[in-house]
């Protein structure tokens, strides 16, 4: 059966797929190549949706030099080309590993340059998009680093470094991305619930968003408080986690274990 073209439906009501924290490397090993190939399959699924939202750390390292691009991500970028060619709206929110990719994603795919928090109408809901780094834990050192890499001065300094040196420095700072342990997951959920409770709309006021979706924590869960919900994406390292929003319902899924959703 031929898929319905996303452009035939109101974008604010159209289905949306969300994925974060694939952490693709420039030099993938065998395990990563398997994850990458499954991501290419996910892009095929996204070609039947109204929106594909990349919520940060798609790339473990990215720097957008003026006259050349780092090698190693061609297959992923070409898969996203096919998603856009199918009529799906692409959205990109930079993570702590790939915030510098935002201008390129805008140039190649028409993705809006989004601040750390931005809104999207999709799947019948008002969705707030955020990578999620620095949300639930006060960390002055990381906060300072986050400010520097988003500042024009920080970008200028990075451009002055040799690409191999910048790549080595970024790899050293990156460390090893991993899934949250059971104890860490419990702490993350508790902090998220506490944070969300502070976001409940005052009586008589209209909330400006219904659902916030984040990445970064590498642990999938949902929590609710009053008129708002928060969902964290599982990431793409242990399980191959993603989310689907359709007709006001959000589902956290595993691309290998769960049946593919009906995107309508």
C-alpha positions as CSV (number, residue, x, y, z in Angstrom):
1,X,0.0,0.0,0.0
2,X,1.4,3.4,-0.9
3,X,2.3,5.6,2.1
4,X,0.3,8.8,2.6
5,X,2.5,11.8,1.9
6,X,3.1,13.9,5.0
7,X,2.4,17.1,3.2
8,X,-1.3,16.0,2.7
9,X,-1.9,16.5,6.5
10,X,-1.8,19.5,8.7
11,X,1.7,19.5,10.2
12,X,0.3,20.3,13.6
13,X,-1.7,17.1,13.6
14,X,0.8,14.9,11.7
15,X,2.7,12.1,13.4
16,X,6.2,12.7,14.6
17,X,9.2,10.5,15.4
18,X,11.8,11.6,18.0
19,X,15.3,10.2,18.4
20,X,18.4,11.3,20.4
21,X,21.8,10.2,21.5
22,X,22.8,7.9,18.7
23,X,26.4,9.2,19.3
24,X,27.7,8.2,15.8
25,X,31.5,8.4,15.5
26,X,33.6,9.4,12.6
27,X,35.3,6.1,12.8
28,X,32.7,3.5,13.8
29,X,33.4,0.0,15.0
30,X,31.4,-3.1,14.1
31,X,28.9,-2.6,16.9
32,X,28.3,1.0,15.8
33,X,27.9,0.1,12.2
34,X,25.0,-2.2,13.2
35,X,23.4,0.6,15.2
36,X,23.9,3.0,12.2
37,X,22.3,0.6,9.8
38,X,19.3,0.3,12.0
39,X,19.1,4.1,12.2
40,X,19.0,4.1,8.4
41,X,16.0,1.8,8.6
42,X,14.4,4.2,11.1
43,X,14.9,7.0,8.6
44,X,12.9,4.9,6.1
45,X,10.1,4.7,8.7
46,X,10.4,8.5,9.3
47,X,9.7,9.1,5.6
48,X,6.1,8.1,6.3
49,X,5.7,10.5,9.2
50,X,5.0,14.3,9.3
51,X,8.1,15.1,11.4
52,X,11.4,13.7,12.3
53,X,12.9,15.4,15.4
54,X,16.6,14.8,16.1
55,X,17.0,15.8,19.8
56,X,20.8,16.1,20.0
57,X,23.9,14.1,20.1
58,X,23.1,12.5,16.8
59,X,26.9,12.9,16.1
60,X,29.4,12.3,18.8
61,X,31.6,15.1,17.4
62,X,30.8,17.8,14.8
63,X,32.5,21.0,13.9
64,X,31.3,23.0,10.9
65,X,34.4,24.4,9.3
66,X,33.9,27.2,6.7
67,X,35.4,25.3,3.7
68,X,35.2,21.6,4.4
69,X,33.2,19.0,6.4
70,X,34.5,16.2,8.5
71,X,34.4,12.7,6.8
72,X,32.5,9.8,8.3
73,X,28.8,10.7,8.4
74,X,27.9,10.4,4.7
75,X,25.5,7.5,5.0
76,X,23.5,9.1,7.9
77,X,23.3,12.5,6.1
78,X,22.2,10.8,2.8
79,X,19.5,8.9,4.7
80,X,18.2,12.3,6.1
81,X,18.3,13.6,2.5
82,X,15.8,10.9,1.6
83,X,13.6,11.7,4.6
84,X,13.3,15.3,3.6
85,X,12.8,14.3,-0.1
86,X,9.8,12.3,1.1
87,X,8.2,15.4,2.4
88,X,8.9,14.9,6.1
89,X,9.7,18.0,8.1
90,X,13.2,17.6,9.8
91,X,14.0,19.3,13.1
92,X,17.3,19.4,14.9
93,X,18.1,20.4,18.4
94,X,21.9,20.4,19.1
95,X,23.2,18.4,22.0
96,X,26.3,18.8,24.1
97,X,28.2,16.8,21.5
98,X,26.9,18.4,18.3
99,X,25.5,21.9,19.0
100,X,27.9,23.2,16.3
101,X,26.0,21.1,13.6
102,X,22.9,23.4,13.8
103,X,23.9,25.8,10.9
104,X,24.7,22.9,8.6
105,X,21.5,21.1,9.4
106,X,19.6,24.4,8.6
107,X,21.5,24.7,5.3
108,X,21.1,21.2,4.1
109,X,17.6,20.2,5.5
110,X,15.9,23.5,6.3
111,X,16.0,22.8,10.1
112,X,15.2,25.9,12.1
113,X,18.0,27.2,14.4
114,X,16.5,26.3,17.7
115,X,17.5,27.7,21.1
116,X,18.0,25.3,24.0
117,X,14.2,25.2,24.4
118,X,11.8,25.6,21.5
119,X,8.3,24.5,20.6
120,X,6.7,22.4,17.9
121,X,3.1,21.7,17.1
122,X,2.8,18.0,16.1
123,X,0.7,15.0,16.7
124,X,-2.1,17.2,18.1
125,X,0.0,18.5,20.9
126,X,2.2,21.5,21.7
127,X,5.6,19.9,22.2
128,X,8.6,21.6,23.9
129,X,11.9,20.3,22.5
130,X,15.1,20.3,24.6
131,X,18.2,18.1,24.5
132,X,18.1,18.0,28.3
133,X,21.7,18.6,29.4
134,X,22.0,20.7,32.6
135,X,18.2,20.5,33.3
136,X,18.0,18.4,36.5
137,X,21.4,18.9,38.1
138,X,23.2,22.1,39.1
139,X,26.8,21.7,37.8
140,X,28.7,25.0,37.6
141,X,31.7,23.5,35.7
142,X,29.4,22.0,33.0
143,X,27.3,25.1,32.9
144,X,30.4,27.2,32.2
145,X,31.5,24.8,29.5
146,X,28.0,24.8,27.9
147,X,28.0,28.6,27.7
148,X,31.5,28.7,26.1
149,X,30.7,26.2,23.3
150,X,27.5,28.2,22.4
151,X,29.3,31.6,22.4
152,X,30.8,33.2,19.3
153,X,34.1,33.6,21.0
154,X,34.2,29.8,21.8
155,X,33.4,29.0,18.2
156,X,36.2,31.3,17.0
157,X,38.7,29.7,19.3
158,X,37.7,26.3,18.1
159,X,38.1,27.4,14.4
160,X,41.7,28.5,15.2
161,X,42.7,24.9,16.2
162,X,43.8,22.3,13.8
163,X,40.9,19.9,13.0
164,X,42.8,16.9,14.3
165,X,43.6,18.7,17.5
166,X,40.0,19.8,18.0
167,X,38.8,16.2,17.3
168,X,41.2,14.8,19.8
169,X,40.3,17.3,22.4
170,X,36.6,16.7,21.8
171,X,37.0,12.9,22.0
172,X,38.9,13.3,25.3
173,X,36.2,15.6,26.8
174,X,33.4,13.3,25.5
175,X,34.5,10.3,27.5
176,X,32.4,7.1,27.0
177,X,28.7,7.6,26.4
178,X,26.7,4.9,28.0
179,X,23.2,4.0,29.3
180,X,22.1,5.0,32.8
181,X,22.5,2.3,35.5
182,X,19.4,1.3,37.5
183,X,20.4,3.5,40.4
184,X,21.1,6.5,38.1
185,X,17.8,6.0,36.4
186,X,15.9,6.2,39.6
187,X,17.8,9.5,40.5
188,X,17.1,10.9,37.1
189,X,13.3,10.1,37.3
190,X,13.1,11.6,40.8
191,X,14.8,14.8,39.7
192,X,12.7,15.1,36.6
193,X,9.5,14.7,38.6
194,X,10.6,17.4,41.0
195,X,11.5,19.8,38.2
196,X,8.2,19.2,36.3
197,X,6.2,19.9,39.5
198,X,7.6,23.5,39.3
199,X,6.3,23.9,35.8
200,X,2.6,23.3,36.5
201,X,0.5,26.2,35.2
202,X,-1.1,28.5,37.8
203,X,-4.9,28.1,38.2
204,X,-6.8,29.8,35.4
205,X,-3.7,30.2,33.1
206,X,-3.2,28.5,29.7
207,X,0.0,26.4,29.5
208,X,2.2,27.2,26.5
209,X,3.2,23.5,26.1
210,X,1.6,20.1,26.8
211,X,4.5,17.8,26.5
212,X,8.3,18.2,26.8
213,X,10.6,15.7,25.2
214,X,14.3,15.5,26.0
215,X,17.3,13.3,25.3
216,X,20.7,13.3,27.0
217,X,19.9,11.1,30.0
218,X,20.1,7.8,28.0
219,X,17.1,6.4,29.9
220,X,13.5,6.3,28.7
221,X,10.7,7.3,31.0
222,X,7.6,9.5,31.2
223,X,6.3,11.5,34.1
224,X,3.4,13.9,34.6
225,X,2.4,16.8,36.8
226,X,-0.9,18.7,36.5
227,X,-1.4,19.7,32.9
228,X,2.1,18.9,31.7
229,X,4.0,15.7,30.7
230,X,7.7,15.1,30.3
231,X,9.2,12.2,28.3
232,X,12.9,11.3,28.1
233,X,14.1,9.3,25.1
234,X,16.0,6.0,25.8
235,X,18.9,6.8,23.4
236,X,20.4,4.5,20.8
237,X,23.2,2.7,22.6
238,X,21.9,-0.2,24.5
239,X,18.3,-0.5,23.3
240,X,17.5,1.3,20.0
241,X,15.1,3.7,21.5
242,X,12.8,6.3,19.9
243,X,9.4,7.8,20.4
244,X,6.3,8.2,18.2
245,X,3.7,10.9,18.8
246,X,0.4,10.3,16.9
247,X,-3.1,11.6,17.6
248,X,-2.0,13.0,21.0
249,X,-0.5,9.8,22.2
250,X,3.3,9.3,22.8
251,X,4.9,5.9,22.8
252,X,8.5,5.1,23.8
253,X,9.6,2.2,21.6
254,X,12.6,0.0,20.8
255,X,13.2,-0.2,17.1
256,X,14.4,-3.8,17.2
257,X,11.9,-5.3,19.7
258,X,8.6,-3.5,19.1
259,X,6.4,-3.7,16.1
260,X,6.6,-0.7,13.8
261,X,3.9,1.9,14.5
262,X,1.1,2.8,12.3
263,X,1.8,6.4,11.4
264,X,-1.6,7.0,9.8
